[in-house]
Amino acid sequence: MKNADLQSRRLAATPRGVGVMCDFYAQRAENATIWDVEGREFIDFAAGIAVLNTGHRHPRIAAAIAAQLDSFTHTAYQIVPYESVVTLAERINAAAPIKGPAKTAFFTTGAEAVENAVKIARAYTGRSGVIAFAGGFHGRTMMTLALTGKVQPYKAGFGPFPGEVYHVPFPSTLGGVTPKDSLAAINQLFKADIDPKRVAAIIIEPVQGEGGFNVAPTELMQGLRALCDEHGIVMIADEVQTGYGRTGKLFSMEHHGVQPDLITMAKSLAGGMPLSAVCGRAEVMDAPAPGGLGGTYAGNPLSVAAAHAVLDVIAEEKLCERAAALGERLVARLRAAQKAHPGIADIRAQGSMVAIELRTAAGEPDADAVRRIQQRAQERGLVLLSCGMYGNVIRFLYPLTIPDAQFERALGILDEALQA
Ligand SMILES: Cc1ncc(COP(=O)(O)O)c(C=O)c1O
């Protein structure tokens, strides 16, 4: 089977709305390597969009899934429950930076986790308003699109969206937005648009993912916590992309010493199996009445088995520490590259959530440069992802389990792609 044949069949059989980045088709993958149907080898710096912090087919995770396959694959947790969900909730409750007793509910996708976090916040507060950030990404369902602060390509043509959602600017050094500006914008909303007593939740990605790997400063997190406390608003940290070791901590919020009321998680939670969760203060989590939360596949046994193994691997292989170390190595390389490549306008990082922003000599966002670098890297066997409001950011999302020699090889390819 040739990539070109598959490409023409794909275009005929599936809609263009499901945009596909690569023009090669996966055959097999292991840890940080993907082989395509023509036998070519690629180093995977996309990791299934931040899903594979533990790499492709980690033996521990594959064994856990295989063992669960021999017991049962589905009973619908809401009909016939099983212990693994309870134990996983206990483990997440103990690990997540939530103040006081915590509870966790499981779902399937990141968007579903965010949807449910909003439902829980509304049930708890009896209010409807939600404040989110420009440039944020929270999913592709109607409510999560409403929360998403990026029109192209996500929102265009799909409205109207659920109401009572407000956006404020996210801090950005290049954009000249400070944490004080963001907090002032919220206070301005309270004056001009919505009574704070009608706001159920403020939702924030601790590091904006799709929005360009913008790292939220601690000052902003502290300010949001204070505003939420003052007005009885539920603070939601969307850790779907930042969670599970990527930033050098299990959860990015741990960098700030600020405890949100709810945390959404998905992606690397189950090492490639579909699973998401909302963990939060027990009192808040218990607001919806029985039957108000759930889903047919929520807490799928195979995914839950994988999630247990993911937690074991993160602890045993010290992946949080490794995320910090690999991130430092990459940032050092990028700083060196920046000297010869003035187009690199900014290097942003929290652990192994690392990105470069490309600008033209005139200071304009340079999405063309991103495409060229991606193309050259891919020709040399390295898969890179873009992001950012203007598509002018390259994000690096390698598996944290990547062997040192392969990481070094990837950095060599990156140097070449940046220089060419
Ligand atoms: C921060 C954040 N929230 C929510 C989502 C939506 O997750 P999913 O695509 O699993 O629905 C994403 C996906 O990229 C994300 O990065």
The ligand as an ORCA input file, in Angstrom:
! r2SCAN-3c Opt
* xyz 0 1
  C      -6.805     22.382     26.711
  C      -7.714     21.486     25.928
  N      -8.967     21.299     26.347
  C      -9.825     20.504     25.690
  C      -9.436     19.836     24.535
  C     -10.403     18.951     23.812
  O     -10.033     17.602     23.940
  P     -10.634     16.511     22.931
  O     -10.052     16.777     21.584
  O     -10.190     15.191     23.519
  O     -12.122     16.652     22.957
  C      -8.126     20.003     24.065
  C      -7.672     19.317     22.829
  O      -6.689     19.645     22.219
  C      -7.248     20.852     24.774
  O      -5.983     21.037     24.364
*
